[in-house]
Amino acid sequence: LHARAETLWTLGRVRTEKGDYQTAQTDLENARQMVVEVGDRDDEFQILHDEARLQIRLGNYERAFALADESARIAEEIGVGEGIGESLVIKSEALSVLGKYGEAAENAREAVKLLEEFVSGERWQAHYALAKALQGLNEKDAE
């Protein structure tokens, strides 16, 4: 069951990148349901990240925030600080799309701090999110 979940998860990510959002959503939801069934909390919060990013692409920002918060809660419960940082990156990405660059920058700065603390390989995502938010702020100030 876990191998099937991993396959669906990967398919969901690929389909998201290709723009096949409906199928991707089904794949990710099914994959998450399977990892919950086998008790893999680490994969659960990571799949939630991918679901949140998909929701951003779909324009469902409130759902994206809810999924990111749920992911952060699980990461905190199992003691994976990096997962909390990655959830903040996702929230920053959504806030930037919404034009809320100040809030986006705050979330990204917190993510940078957390991901630096855990020497995460995902630090680049936080720095990228922060750069996008700061660029948005600069453009807004120039108007």
TAJORA-V75826 format. One record per backbone hydrogen bond with DSSP energy under -0.5 kcal/mol. NH is the residue of the N-H (numbers start at 1). CO is the residue of the C=O. Records with the same first field share a line. If there is no record, write none. Layout:
NH = CO ; CO
This chain:
5 = 1
6 = 2
7 = 3
8 = 4
9 = 5
10 = 6
11 = 7
12 = 8
13 = 9
14 = 10
15 = 11
16 = 12
17 = 13
18 = 14
19 = 15 ; 16
20 = 15
21 = 19
24 = 20
25 = 21
26 = 22
27 = 23
28 = 24
29 = 25
30 = 26
31 = 27
32 = 28
33 = 29
34 = 30
35 = 31
36 = 32
37 = 33
38 = 34
39 = 35 ; 36
40 = 35
41 = 39
44 = 40
45 = 41
46 = 42
47 = 43
48 = 44
49 = 45
50 = 46
51 = 47
52 = 48
53 = 49
54 = 50
55 = 51
56 = 52
57 = 53
58 = 54
59 = 55 ; 56
60 = 55
61 = 59
64 = 60
65 = 61
66 = 62
67 = 63
68 = 64
69 = 65
70 = 66
71 = 67
72 = 68
73 = 69
74 = 70
75 = 71
76 = 72
77 = 73
78 = 74
79 = 76
80 = 75
81 = 79
83 = 80
84 = 80
85 = 81
86 = 82
87 = 83
88 = 84
89 = 85
90 = 86
91 = 87
92 = 88
93 = 89
94 = 90
95 = 91
96 = 92
97 = 93
98 = 94
99 = 96
100 = 95
101 = 99
104 = 100
105 = 101
106 = 102
107 = 103
108 = 104
109 = 105
110 = 106
111 = 107
112 = 108
113 = 109
114 = 110
115 = 111
116 = 112
117 = 113
118 = 114
119 = 116
120 = 115
123 = 120
125 = 122
126 = 122
127 = 123
128 = 124
129 = 125
130 = 126
131 = 127
132 = 128
133 = 129
134 = 130
135 = 131
136 = 132
137 = 133
138 = 134
139 = 135
140 = 136
141 = 137
142 = 138
143 = 139 ; 140
